[in-house]
């Protein structure tokens, strides 16, 4: 028993001497997960689509004889009523007849190819982010107001393709809008049936509906924070402490960006995340990372930003730029009452070696 106490005493003394004289620092290995909130954003469709610009563009395209009305927010739809002829103008074209003496059941030409009329110029349209879309439909109808027993037949062209219209019959002009050239009235005839009724208030109107139900011909940038990227480093680094924080960044094994979102725009979207050199006001060399944003609520998408770690270590101040895109070949409708609500945070998995200094008492 005495021998045991003797050995124990020697071990205690040895440990004390070792701690006091030799060991000044130990290293603690740890692999914490660090979560850092980045941003919250609410992007409404009314922020993305300027409805006043759409009205102005349609008014410019169809001219001063057109009336543009906002018909619906979901789907976004505009109506255009373009007056082609009023009662007196009709009489001028069918002279020497008046409404009491015109021949009945016989078409009377009021527009011929030699006197064709440009009704609209889609090449002048500027619909902002909606410029690069193909409308799925563009219903148009010739309407004769304040008259009965009157039929109008017409031929429209745009880009050399003719399309025939008859009053009261809806015709799709979507392919004309996609051509983005002048919409021309090549010919028009009017027929008065027996027992017709018409007077000076009679007008011939082309009514066109613009429902923004469409196919996207190329990726369309809906939103970016490129001009609003915070000027500070995403990790709070400055010139004085960047070296210390770089040691910590050296221990990052993976970097994930998580995004909770509610997408009520009615459109499937995607988002690109890219590194941003704040000082140079430009993207870093790493490729952007892309994630899908479904047209659903209460969803989460994850972006693997591990390839951006080197950019983060070598760029101070460093931040992130986010770009929301309407992808090519998706079909959809614009719900102007909808929005895209985002909440983003970073998730860092680290492998750190933390030095701890020991002092003998």
VOBA-1610 file (N, C-alpha, C; in pm, whole numbers, padded with zeros to 5 digits, always signed):
BEGIN
Unk+00083-00120+00000Unk+00000+00000+00000Unk+00086+00125+00000Unk+00193+00126+00081Unk+00282+00243+00085Unk+00345+00264-00052Unk+00375+00154-00120Unk+00436+00165-00252Unk+00339+00233-00351Unk+00209+00203-00341Unk+00109+00265-00428Unk+00103+00415-00409Unk+00100+00459-00283Unk+00096+00604-00254Unk+00221+00673-00305Unk+00329+00605-00300Unk+00455+00663-00345Unk+00453+00686-00497Unk+00405+00585-00570Unk+00395+00598-00716Unk+00296+00710-00754Unk+00181+00718-00687Unk+00081+00820-00713Unk+00136+00959-00689Unk+00214+00975-00583Unk+00275+01104-00550Unk+00369+01149-00661Unk+00449+01055-00711Unk+00543+01089-00819Unk+00469+01132-00946Unk+00356+01069-00979Unk+00278+01105-01097Unk+00222+01247-01086Unk+00170+01282-00967Unk+00114+01416-00946Unk+00220+01522-00960Unk+00336+01498-00902Unk+00446+01595-00911Unk+00490+01612-01056Unk+00497+01502-01130Unk+00539+01508-01269Unk+00442+01591-01354Unk+00312+01571-01333Unk+00213+01645-01408Unk+00220+01794-01377Unk+00243+01827-01250Unk+00254+01968-01210Unk+00372+02034-01277Unk+00486+01965-01274Unk+00606+02021-01336Unk+00587+02036-01486Unk+00520+01941-01552Unk+00499+01945-01696Unk+00412+02064-01734Unk+00304+02086-01657Unk+00213+02197-01684Unk+00279+02330-01658Unk+00357+02340-01554Unk+00417+02467-01516Unk+00531+02506-01607Unk+00604+02410-01656Unk+00730+02442-01723Unk+00726+02419-01875Unk+00644+02325-01922Unk+00653+02289-02063Unk+00530+02331-02143Unk+00409+02304-02094Unk+00287+02324-02172Unk+00235+02466-02154Unk+00240+02546-02259Unk+00187+02683-02255Unk+00058+02696-02336Unk+00032+02605-02431Unk-00084+02619-02517Unk-00134+02481-02561Unk-00264+02465-02566Unk-00322+02345-02624Unk-00413+02387-02739Unk-00450+02293-02826Unk-00538+02321-02938Unk-00668+02242-02921Unk-00781+02314-02937Unk-00911+02252-02924Unk-00973+02236-03062Unk-01000+02111-03098Unk-01062+02082-03227Unk-01215+02091-03212Unk-01282+02159-03310Unk-01427+02171-03303Unk-01483+02182-03444Unk-01605+02140-03463Unk-01668+02151-03594Unk-01808+02210-03581Unk-01817+02337-03541Unk-01948+02399-03524Unk-02015+02429-03657Unk-02148+02438-03653Unk-02226+02486-03766Unk-02274+02627-03732Unk-02240+02722-03819Unk-02274+02862-03795Unk-02383+02902-03892Unk-02492+02956-03840Unk-02600+03006-03924Unk-02608+03157-03911Unk-02612+03226-04025Unk-02613+03372-04025Unk-02721+03422-04119Unk-02818+03498-04067Unk-02921+03555-04155Unk-02859+03655-04252Unk-02907+03654-04377Unk-02851+03740-04480Unk-02948+03851-04519Unk-03068+03814-04559Unk-03161+03915-04608Unk-03303+03861-04611Unk-03397+03951-04606Unk-03537+03921-04634Unk-03581+04018-04744Unk-03667+03971-04831Unk-03708+04055-04944Unk-03849+04017-04983Unk-03929+04118-05016Unk-04062+04096-05070Unk-04069+04168-05204Unk-04083+04088-05310Unk-04084+04142-05445Unk-04225+04126-05501Unk-04298+04234-05518Unk-04434+04226-05568Unk-04434+04239-05719Unk-04534+04180-05782Unk-04545+04191-05928Unk-04562+04336-05970Unk-04626+04416-05887Unk-04642+04558-05921Unk-04508+04630-05920Unk-04409+04576-05843Unk-04274+04633-05847Unk-04203+04595-05976Unk-04233+04476-06028Unk-04161+04424-06144Unk-04219+04472-06276Unk-04351+04491-06280Unk-04418+04527-06405Unk-04482+04664-06388Unk-04438+04759-06468Unk-04491+04895-06463Unk-04615+04902-06553Unk-04732+04897-06492Unk-04856+04895-06570Unk-04878+05027-06644Unk-04829+05136-06590Unk-04842+05263-06660Unk-04762+05261-06790Unk-04645+05199-06786Unk-04563+05188-06907Unk-04632+05102-07013Unk-04703+04996-06968Unk-04774+04911-07063Unk-04884+04991-07132Unk-04959+05069-07055Unk-05065+05152-07114Unk-05005+05251-07214Unk-04898+05317-07174Unk-04835+05415-07263Unk-04785+05349-07391Unk-04727+05229-07376Unk-04674+05159-07492Unk-04785+05120-07589Unk-04897+05069-07536Unk-05008+05030-07622Unk-05071+05153-07688Unk-05080+05263-07614Unk-05133+05386-07673Unk-05043+05435-07786Unk-04911+05427-07765Unk-04818+05468-07870Unk-04828+05376-07992Unk-04848+05245-07967Unk-04853+05150-08077Unk-04978+05168-08163Unk-05094+05194-08097Unk-05221+05201-08171Unk-05262+05343-08206Unk-05196+05443-08151Unk-05223+05580-08191Unk-05334+05647-08113Unk-05362+05770-08152Unk-05454+05856-08075Unk-05600+05814-08086Unk-05635+05732-08186Unk-05774+05687-08201Unk-05806+05565-08116Unk-05710+05521-08035Unk-05729+05402-07953Unk-05754+05439-07807Unk-05838+05359-07744Unk-05861+05371-07600Unk-05812+05243-07533Unk-05723+05258-07434Unk-05665+05142-07365Unk-05724+05134-07225Unk-05773+05016-07189Unk-05829+04995-07056Unk-05762+04876-06989Unk-05747+04886-06857Unk-05694+04777-06776Unk-05812+04690-06734Unk-05819+04568-06785Unk-05938+04485-06767Unk-05928+04388-06651Unk-05807+04338-06622Unk-05794+04235-06519Unk-05652+04235-06464Unk-05638+04199-06336Unk-05506+04186-06275Unk-05459+04042-06273Unk-05552+03946-06287Unk-05514+03805-06283Unk-05604+03724-06377Unk-05554+03690-06498Unk-05424+03733-06551Unk-05427+03880-06592Unk-05310+03940-06596Unk-05299+04079-06638Unk-05351+04092-06782Unk-05454+04174-06801Unk-05516+04187-06933Unk-05550+04332-06961Unk-05519+04376-07083Unk-05555+04509-07129Unk-05645+04497-07251Unk-05736+04591-07264Unk-05822+04598-07381Unk-05791+04724-07461Unk-05790+04709-07593Unk-05768+04823-07683Unk-05888+04834-07776Unk-05953+04950-07776Unk-06060+04979-07870Unk-06008+05082-07970Unk-05985+05038-08093Unk-05931+05126-08197Unk-06041+05161-08296Unk-06082+05288-08296Unk-06183+05332-08391Unk-06120+05347-08529Unk-06174+05274-08625Unk-06121+05280-08762Unk-06199+05382-08845Unk-06333+05374-08841Unk-06418+05470-08911Unk-06536+05507-08822Unk-06571+05636-08822Unk-06698+05675-08762Unk-06802+05687-08872Unk-06927+05723-08838Unk-07036+05723-08934Unk-07009+05813-09053Unk-06960+05934-09029Unk-06935+06025-09140Unk-06823+05975-09230Unk-06721+05914-09170Unk-06609+05861-09250Unk-06654+05743-09335Unk-06747+05663-09283Unk-06803+05553-09363Unk-06876+05610-09484Unk-06957+05714-09460Unk-07032+05777-09571Unk-06936+05836-09675Unk-06826+05895-09626Unk-06729+05952-09720Unk-06669+05843-09809Unk-06650+05725-09755Unk-06588+05617-09831Unk-06686+05552-09930Unk-06817+05555-09896Unk-06914+05489-09985Unk-06988+05588-10074Unk-06948+05714-10071Unk-07012+05815-10156Unk-07017+05765-10302Unk-07126+05795-10376Unk-07226+05900-10349Unk-07347+05853-10268Unk-07336+05735-10202Unk-07452+05684-10129Unk-07459+05748-09990Unk-07581+05749-09934Unk-07597+05776-09791Unk-07665+05655-09730Unk-07687+05659-09597Unk-07739+05538-09531Unk-07880+05503-09575Unk-07951+05597-09635Unk-08089+05568-09678Unk-08096+05514-09819Unk-07981+05522-09892Unk-07987+05483-10033Unk-07881+05380-10072Unk-07806+05328-09975Unk-07700+05234-10011Unk-07761+05104-10063Unk-07694+05042-10160Unk-07743+04911-10207Unk-07728+04807-10097Unk-07822+04716-10088Unk-07819+04614-09984Unk-07770+04482-10040Unk-07720+04399-09948Unk-07674+04263-09978Unk-07560+04262-10081Unk-07490+04375-10094Unk-07378+04386-10188Unk-07259+04447-10116Unk-07144+04378-10111Unk-07028+04436-10043Unk-06982+04564-10114Unk-06952+04666-10034Unk-06900+04793-10085Unk-06761+04811-10027Unk-06662+04829-10115Unk-06525+04847-10069Unk-06508+04985-10005Unk-06451+04987-09886Unk-06418+05116-09823Unk-06268+05130-09798Unk-06192+05019-09808Unk-06046+05022-09806Unk-05998+04922-09910Unk-05903+04962-09991Unk-05842+04873-10091Unk-05692+04870-10068Unk-05621+04773-10127Unk-05475+04769-10110Unk-05407+04899-10149Unk-05467+04973-10244Unk-05408+05101-10285Unk-05427+05209-10180Unk-05524+05189-10089Unk-05550+05289-09984Unk-05538+05227-09845Unk-05448+05130-09832Unk-05433+05057-09705Unk-05400+05153-09590Unk-05435+05111-09468Unk-05420+05196-09349Unk-05336+05121-09245Unk-05237+05189-09190Unk-05161+05131-09079Unk-05239+05152-08949Unk-05276+05041-08888Unk-05357+05048-08765Unk-05270+05055-08639Unk-05156+04988-08641Unk-05070+04986-08522Unk-04928+04953-08564Unk-04835+04992-08481Unk-04694+04960-08506Unk-04639+04892-08382Unk-04634+04759-08385Unk-04584+04685-08269Unk-04433+04701-08253Unk-04367+04748-08359Unk-04223+04770-08346Unk-04193+04884-08249Unk-04293+04968-08220Unk-04274+05079-08127Unk-04307+05041-07983Unk-04354+04919-07964Unk-04394+04880-07829Unk-04273+04862-07739Unk-04288+04900-07614Unk-04183+04884-07514Unk-04250+04837-07385Unk-04252+04706-07366Unk-04325+04648-07254Unk-04233+04608-07140Unk-04113+04665-07136Unk-04022+04639-07026Unk-03982+04493-07019Unk-03999+04431-06902Unk-03959+04292-06885Unk-04046+04197-06967Unk-04160+04246-07021Unk-04248+04162-07101Unk-04215+04170-07249Unk-04105+04238-07283Unk-04070+04259-07423Unk-04037+04128-07494Unk-03972+04035-07423Unk-03924+03912-07487Unk-04016+03794-07459Unk-04145+03816-07479Unk-04241+03707-07461Unk-04321+03690-07589Unk-04377+03572-07606Unk-04470+03546-07714Unk-04608+03523-07653Unk-04702+03607-07688Unk-04837+03592-07635Unk-04899+03464-07689Unk-04962+03388-07599Unk-05030+03267-07642Unk-05155+03298-07724Unk-05216+03413-07695Unk-05334+03453-07772Unk-05345+03605-07771Unk-05404+03659-07877Unk-05430+03802-07887Unk-05565+03817-07959Unk-05675+03793-07887Unk-05806+03793-07951Unk-05846+03932-08000Unk-05891+03937-08125Unk-05933+04064-08186Unk-06068+04044-08253Unk-06150+04149-08247Unk-06284+04143-08306Unk-06316+04276-08373Unk-06364+04270-08496Unk-06421+04388-08560Unk-06564+04406-08507Unk-06595+04526-08460Unk-06726+04553-08403Unk-06788+04672-08474Unk-06913+04659-08513Unk-06988+04771-08570Unk-07087+04816-08464Unk-07067+04937-08413Unk-07151+04986-08304Unk-07266+05069-08359Unk-07374+05073-08281Unk-07491+05156-08314Unk-07545+05126-08455Unk-07549+04999-08487Unk-07601+04958-08617Unk-07651+04814-08608Unk-07747+04779-08689Unk-07794+04640-08701Unk-07798+04605-08849Unk-07780+04477-08878Unk-07787+04433-09017Unk-07671+04483-09100Unk-07555+04507-09038Unk-07438+04556-09109Unk-07323+04460-09084Unk-07256+04415-09190Unk-07143+04323-09180Unk-07020+04387-09242Unk-06906+04374-09171Unk-06780+04427-09220Unk-06682+04311-09234Unk-06618+04303-09351Unk-06511+04206-09374Unk-06382+04282-09400Unk-06270+04228-09346Unk-06143+04299-09360Unk-06030+04198-09371Unk-05919+04247-09426Unk-05796+04170-09432Unk-05686+04251-09365Unk-05623+04190-09265Unk-05510+04252-09195Unk-05383+04181-09235Unk-05273+04256-09239Unk-05142+04195-09264Unk-05042+04251-09163Unk-04943+04170-09138Unk-04828+04214-09057Unk-04711+04126-09097Unk-04606+04188-09149Unk-04493+04110-09196Unk-04526+04028-09319Unk-04629+04069-09395Unk-04661+04002-09520Unk-04760+03889-09507Unk-04805+03856-09385Unk-04900+03745-09366Unk-05042+03800-09354Unk-05135+03762-09445Unk-05272+03815-09437Unk-05358+03735-09339Unk-05454+03803-09281Unk-05550+03737-09193Unk-05685+03804-09214Unk-05788+03724-09238Unk-05921+03778-09266Unk-06004+03787-09139Unk-06078+03897-09128Unk-06166+03919-09014Unk-06307+03950-09064Unk-06405+03903-08988Unk-06545+03936-09013Unk-06604+03992-08885Unk-06682+04099-08896Unk-06735+04165-08777Unk-06812+04067-08691Unk-06787+04077-08561Unk-06854+03990-08464Unk-06786+03857-08442Unk-06682+03826-08520Unk-06613+03697-08509Unk-06474+03722-08450Unk-06442+03655-08340Unk-06313+03674-08274Unk-06203+03604-08353Unk-06091+03672-08374Unk-05977+03619-08449Unk-05850+03639-08367Unk-05762+03540-08369Unk-05639+03545-08290Unk-05528+03613-08372Unk-05473+03722-08318Unk-05365+03796-08384Unk-05231+03781-08313Unk-05216+03677-08231Unk-05093+03661-08153Unk-04969+03657-08240Unk-04979+03589-08356Unk-04861+03580-08443Unk-04825+03715-08502Unk-04922+03806-08518Unk-04892+03941-08565Unk-04812+04018-08462Unk-04849+04004-08336Unk-04778+04076-08230Unk-04634+04029-08220Unk-04610+03901-08241Unk-04475+03847-08229Unk-04384+03895-08341Unk-04443+03930-08457Unk-04362+03976-08569Unk-04302+04113-08541Unk-04371+04195-08460Unk-04325+04328-08422Unk-04303+04419-08544Unk-04398+04414-08638Unk-04397+04508-08750Unk-04533+04577-08752Unk-04554+04662-08854Unk-04680+04737-08861Unk-04798+04644-08886Unk-04908+04674-08819Unk-05035+04605-08843Unk-05112+04689-08944Unk-05136+04633-09063Unk-05191+04709-09175Unk-05329+04656-09213Unk-05423+04749-09230Unk-05555+04715-09283Unk-05544+04721-09435Unk-05535+04604-09500Unk-05515+04598-09645Unk-05645+04620-09722Unk-05753+04570-09669Unk-05882+04586-09738Unk-05996+04578-09638Unk-06107+04642-09674Unk-06226+04636-09589Unk-06348+04663-09677Unk-06449+04581-09657Unk-06577+04601-09728Unk-06690+04599-09627Unk-06797+04667-09661Unk-06913+04674-09572Unk-07037+04632-09651Unk-07118+04551-09586Unk-07240+04500-09649Unk-07359+04538-09564Unk-07461+04600-09627Unk-07584+04638-09558Unk-07692+04538-09594Unk-07741+04466-09495Unk-07848+04370-09520Unk-07981+04444-09536Unk-08076+04375-09598Unk-08210+04433-09611Unk-08267+04461-09473Unk-08316+04582-09455Unk-08372+04619-09325Unk-08269+04664-09224Unk-08150+04697-09270Unk-08042+04739-09178Unk-08078+04872-09111Unk-08002+04901-09004Unk-08016+05029-08935Unk-07876+05084-08910Unk-07850+05207-08957Unk-07721+05273-08936Unk-07741+05422-08946Unk-07657+05498-08873Unk-07669+05644-08877Unk-07532+05706-08848Unk-07531+05834-08822Unk-07404+05906-08803Unk-07326+05857-08683Unk-07393+05791-08586Unk-07324+05742-08466Unk-07262+05604-08485Unk-07286+05544-08603Unk-07229+05411-08633Unk-07077+05421-08645Unk-07007+05328-08584Unk-06861+05325-08593Unk-06813+05182-08618Unk-06696+05173-08681Unk-06628+05045-08698Unk-06505+05046-08609Unk-06500+04951-08518Unk-06393+04948-08417Unk-06323+04813-08420Unk-06192+04816-08406Unk-06115+04692-08385Unk-06088+04680-08236Unk-06145+04577-08174Unk-06126+04553-08031Unk-06023+04441-08013Unk-05917+04471-07938Unk-05809+04374-07916Unk-05789+04356-07767Unk-05783+04231-07722Unk-05751+04201-07582Unk-05606+04155-07573Unk-05534+04209-07475Unk-05396+04167-07449Unk-05391+04093-07315Unk-05426+03962-07315Unk-05407+03885-07191Unk-05262+03838-07185Unk-05192+03872-07079Unk-05051+03835-07071Unk-05038+03691-07023Unk-05083+03602-07113Unk-05060+03459-07104Unk-04961+03427-07215Unk-04848+03369-07181Unk-04737+03377-07276Unk-04641+03260-07265Unk-04553+03254-07364Unk-04436+03167-07364Unk-04313+03257-07366Unk-04215+03225-07283Unk-04096+03308-07273Unk-03994+03262-07377Unk-03948+03355-07460Unk-03856+03318-07568Unk-03711+03315-07522Unk-03679+03381-07411Unk-03544+03374-07354Unk-03553+03413-07207Unk-03450+03382-07130Unk-03450+03416-06989Unk-03471+03566-06971Unk-03562+03601-06880Unk-03593+03742-06854Unk-03557+03773-06709Unk-03473+03872-06689Unk-03436+03914-06553Unk-03550+03995-06494Unk-03610+03942-06387Unk-03720+04011-06321Unk-03670+04104-06211Unk-03567+04060-06140Unk-03521+04139-06024Unk-03375+04108-05996Unk-03301+04208-05956Unk-03165+04188-05907Unk-03134+04295-05803Unk-03052+04257-05706Unk-03009+04356-05606Unk-02872+04413-05642Unk-02833+04400-05769Unk-02699+04440-05813Unk-02669+04586-05780Unk-02772+04670-05790Unk-02752+04812-05760Unk-02778+04844-05614Unk-02808+04741-05534Unk-02838+04762-05393Unk-02757+04670-05302Unk-02648+04612-05355Unk-02566+04523-05273Unk-02506+04603-05157Unk-02519+04556-05033Unk-02460+04628-04919Unk-02311+04652-04941Unk-02263+04766-04896Unk-02124+04803-04917Unk-02030+04741-04814Unk-02084+04681-04711Unk-02000+04617-04611Unk-01980+04469-04644Unk-01876+04412-04585Unk-01845+04271-04605Unk-01953+04185-04539Unk-01986+04072-04605Unk-02094+03988-04555Unk-02060+03928-04419Unk-01927+03914-04388Unk-01883+03862-04259Unk-01840+03973-04163Unk-01861+04098-04203Unk-01823+04209-04117Unk-01674+04235-04113Unk-01598+04185-04211Unk-01453+04205-04210Unk-01418+04347-04252Unk-01308+04395-04196Unk-01249+04521-04239Unk-01100+04497-04258Unk-01027+04599-04299Unk-00885+04581-04325Unk-00808+04535-04204Unk-00847+04578-04083Unk-00772+04546-03963Unk-00788+04402-03918Unk-00910+04350-03933Unk-00933+04217-03878Unk-00950+04110-03986Unk-00929+04146-04112Unk-00954+04049-04218Unk-00863+03928-04208Unk-00736+03949-04159Unk-00643+03836-04148Unk-00692+03735-04045Unk-00741+03786-03931Unk-00791+03696-03827Unk-00912+03616-03878Unk-01003+03685-03946Unk-01121+03617-03995Unk-01087+03521-04109Unk-00980+03552-04183Unk-00938+03461-04290Unk-00897+03327-04233Unk-00834+03328-04112Unk-00799+03202-04048Unk-00924+03119-04021Unk-01030+03187-03981Unk-01156+03116-03956Unk-01215+03064-04087Unk-01211+03149-04191Unk-01264+03106-04320Unk-01187+02987-04375Unk-01057+02978-04340Unk-00978+02863-04385Unk-01037+02732-04333Unk-01110+02742-04222Unk-01167+02621-04163Unk-01304+02586-04215Unk-01358+02665-04307Unk-01491+02635-04360Unk-01481+02519-04458Unk-01558+02415-04433Unk-01559+02298-04520Unk-01671+02304-04623Unk-01783+02366-04587Unk-01893+02381-04682Unk-01972+02506-04647Unk-02035+02561-04746Unk-02113+02684-04728Unk-02244+02668-04805Unk-02353+02678-04734Unk-02485+02663-04797Unk-02566+02790-04774Unk-02640+02828-04875Unk-02736+02936-04862Unk-02874+02875-04867Unk-02953+02899-04764Unk-03090+02849-04759Unk-03186+02964-04785Unk-03293+02933-04857Unk-03393+03035-04886Unk-03532+02979-04864Unk-03604+03038-04770Unk-03746+03013-04757Unk-03820+03111-04848Unk-03925+03063-04915Unk-03995+03155-05004Unk-04143+03120-05014Unk-04221+03223-05046Unk-04360+03210-05087Unk-04369+03275-05225Unk-04406+03196-05326Unk-04416+03248-05462Unk-04562+03244-05506Unk-04628+03360-05501Unk-04769+03368-05542Unk-04783+03446-05673Unk-04673+03457-05748Unk-04679+03528-05877Unk-04752+03447-05982Unk-04766+03316-05961Unk-04824+03229-06061Unk-04723+03179-06162Unk-04596+03216-06145Unk-04492+03180-06241Unk-04381+03100-06175Unk-04335+02992-06239Unk-04214+02925-06190Unk-04094+03013-06224Unk-04006+03033-06127Unk-03891+03121-06145Unk-03762+03047-06110Unk-03651+03111-06129Unk-03524+03060-06078Unk-03443+03177-06025Unk-03350+03148-05935Unk-03267+03254-05879Unk-03121+03217-05892Unk-03039+03314-05933Unk-02896+03297-05940Unk-02830+03372-05825Unk-02732+03308-05761Unk-02655+03368-05653Unk-02509+03374-05698Unk-02448+03491-05687Unk-02310+03506-05731Unk-02233+03592-05633Unk-02102+03561-05622Unk-02016+03643-05538Unk-02000+03782-05595Unk-01978+03881-05506Unk-01971+04020-05549Unk-01854+04090-05480Unk-01766+04147-05562Unk-01654+04226-05513Unk-01705+04368-05492Unk-01727+04405-05365Unk-01787+04534-05335Unk-01698+04649-05381Unk-01568+04636-05356Unk-01476+04745-05390Unk-01472+04770-05541Unk-01470+04663-05620Unk-01464+04678-05765Unk-01603+04690-05829Unk-01707+04669-05748Unk-01845+04678-05796Unk-01869+04586-05916Unk-01826+04460-05898Unk-01843+04362-06005Unk-01849+04223-05946Unk-01899+04128-06028Unk-01907+03990-05984Unk-01767+03930-05971Unk-01752+03835-05879Unk-01626+03763-05867Unk-01617+03657-05976Unk-01504+03590-05982Unk-01479+03499-06094Unk-01560+03369-06087Unk-01607+03331-05970Unk-01680+03206-05958Unk-01813+03212-06033Unk-01853+03100-06090Unk-01979+03093-06165Unk-02098+03108-06071Unk-02208+03167-06118Unk-02327+03177-06034Unk-02387+03041-06005Unk-02454+03030-05890Unk-02522+02909-05849Unk-02672+02932-05866Unk-02742+02836-05926Unk-02883+02855-05963Unk-02972+02759-05885Unk-03087+02808-05843Unk-03188+02726-05776Unk-03326+02756-05832Unk-03416+02657-05828Unk-03552+02674-05881Unk-03645+02729-05773Unk-03735+02816-05815Unk-03837+02871-05727Unk-03972+02830-05784Unk-04034+02733-05724Unk-04162+02683-05774Unk-04273+02785-05747Unk-04380+02774-05823Unk-04496+02862-05804Unk-04580+02808-05689Unk-04520+02805-05570Unk-04586+02750-05451Unk-04547+02833-05329Unk-04616+02806-05218Unk-04590+02878-05094Unk-04520+02787-04993Unk-04451+02851-04897Unk-04387+02782-04785Unk-04291+02674-04833Unk-04198+02712-04918Unk-04099+02620-04972Unk-03958+02666-04933Unk-03862+02573-04941Unk-03722+02602-04912Unk-03636+02549-05025Unk-03537+02628-05065Unk-03441+02583-05165Unk-03301+02610-05109Unk-03206+02521-05143Unk-03070+02532-05091Unk-02973+02556-05206Unk-02881+02649-05184Unk-02776+02679-05281Unk-02642+02639-05220Unk-02568+02555-05289Unk-02435+02514-05243Unk-02333+02615-05291Unk-02281+02697-05199Unk-02187+02803-05233Unk-02043+02767-05198Unk-02017+02637-05180Unk-01882+02595-05140Unk-01776+02643-05238Unk-01811+02649-05368Unk-01715+02694-05468Unk-01682+02842-05456Unk-01758+02914-05374Unk-01733+03057-05357Unk-01640+03086-05239Unk-01599+02983-05165Unk-01521+03005-05044Unk-01389+03076-05074Unk-01320+03034-05181Unk-01193+03098-05215Unk-01214+03245-05248Unk-01322+03276-05321Unk-01352+03416-05349Unk-01376+03494-05220Unk-01445+03430-05125Unk-01473+03496-04998Unk-01345+03528-04923Unk-01251+03433-04924Unk-01125+03454-04850Unk-01039+03561-04915Unk-01046+03569-05049Unk-00955+03658-05121Unk-01016+03793-05155Unk-01143+03812-05123Unk-01211+03937-05159Unk-01267+04003-05034Unk-01216+04120-05002Unk-01265+04196-04887Unk-01283+04342-04932Unk-01405+04397-04922Unk-01527+04334-04872Unk-01595+04247-04979Unk-01655+04139-04932Unk-01724+04042-05018Unk-01872+04042-04981Unk-01958+04029-05084Unk-02100+04016-05058Unk-02162+03927-05167Unk-02291+03919-05169Unk-02361+03833-05264Unk-02460+03915-05344Unk-02474+03879-05472Unk-02575+03940-05557Unk-02677+03833-05594Unk-02805+03869-05587Unk-02915+03777-05615Unk-02990+03826-05739Unk-03023+03734-05830Unk-03097+03769-05951Unk-03211+03670-05969Unk-03333+03722-05976Unk-03452+03640-05999Unk-03484+03643-06148Unk-03503+03526-06208Unk-03516+03512-06353Unk-03645+03438-06388Unk-03713+03488-06491Unk-03824+03415-06551Unk-03764+03329-06662Unk-03761+03196-06644Unk-03685+03111-06737Unk-03749+03095-06874Unk-03665+03073-06972Unk-03710+03048-07108Unk-03798+02925-07116Unk-03898+02930-07207Unk-03985+02818-07241Unk-04089+02785-07135Unk-04096+02864-07031Unk-04204+02844-06935Unk-04328+02920-06985Unk-04444+02861-06966Unk-04568+02930-06997Unk-04634+02973-06868Unk-04707+03081-06873Unk-04770+03125-06751Unk-04854+03248-06773Unk-04911+03298-06666Unk-04988+03421-06667Unk-04938+03509-06556Unk-04951+03639-06574Unk-04907+03733-06472Unk-05021+03761-06375Unk-04996+03733-06247Unk-05090+03767-06141Unk-05036+03891-06072Unk-05095+04006-06104Unk-05043+04131-06049Unk-05069+04145-05901Unk-05151+04058-05844Unk-05174+04060-05699Unk-05072+03975-05625Unk-04986+03904-05698Unk-04892+03811-05636Unk-04760+03878-05598Unk-04677+03799-05528Unk-04546+03848-05486Unk-04452+03729-05465Unk-04325+03761-05452Unk-04223+03663-05417Unk-04158+03709-05289Unk-04182+03635-05180Unk-04128+03670-05049Unk-04013+03576-05015Unk-03897+03634-04985Unk-03775+03556-04963Unk-03719+03581-04825Unk-03660+03477-04765Unk-03583+03488-04641Unk-03460+03400-04658Unk-03340+03460-04647Unk-03216+03388-04677Unk-03123+03386-04557Unk-03054+03272-04539Unk-02950+03266-04437Unk-02838+03172-04481Unk-02719+03200-04429Unk-02602+03118-04459Unk-02584+03011-04354Unk-02536+02897-04398Unk-02509+02783-04310Unk-02365+02740-04337Unk-02275+02762-04238Unk-02134+02731-04254Unk-02097+02610-04169Unk-02044+02507-04232Unk-01988+02393-04159Unk-01838+02413-04153Unk-01783+02416-04030Unk-01642+02449-04013Unk-01566+02335-03946Unk-01434+02338-03966Unk-01342+02248-03896Unk-01232+02337-03841Unk-01251+02384-03718Unk-01162+02484-03661Unk-01067+02424-03560Unk-00946+02478-03556Unk-00851+02450-03450Unk-00834+02578-03368Unk-00883+02576-03245Unk-00882+02697-03163Unk-00768+02686-03060Unk-00665+02774-03065Unk-00558+02770-02966Unk-00606+02827-02832Unk-00574+02758-02722Unk-00605+02807-02588Unk-00477+02814-02508Unk-00441+02934-02460Unk-00318+02955-02384Unk-00338+02917-02238Unk-00243+02840-02181Unk-00250+02797-02041Unk-00147+02872-01960Unk-00180+02913-01844Unk-00090+02983-01754Unk-00079+02908-01621Unk+00041+02882-01577Unk+00061+02814-01447Unk+00027+02911-01335Unk-00033+02858-01232Unk-00066+02938-01116Unk+00048+02938-01016
//
